Amino acid sequence: MPATGSNIERSPHYGALQDVVDGLFAGASTDDTVRRLDVVIAAEAADLPSDLMEVVQLLPPGSYTRQRLCDQVNSSIGGHAWGQVYGTVE
């Protein structure tokens, strides 16, 4: 199905990274963090396509609050111009 106002088609995996982020931070406070390894494992468990796994694997090592993780992921998605195809995270 085409994205609204665009001729770019949404992937069947549109929003999949949002699901991963939501799962990682379910019940967490705003100060809680996850490690890069946690994100990679959650993405692998979600069976993300190779494009989205590339985004996750580009994360620098370290710990991430939800906001920092979203900023990093959205930066990669934007850099690849995949926002309309896969969606961004919040």
Order of alpha helices (4+ residues) and beta strands (2+ residues): alpha-beta-alpha-alpha-beta-alpha-alpha
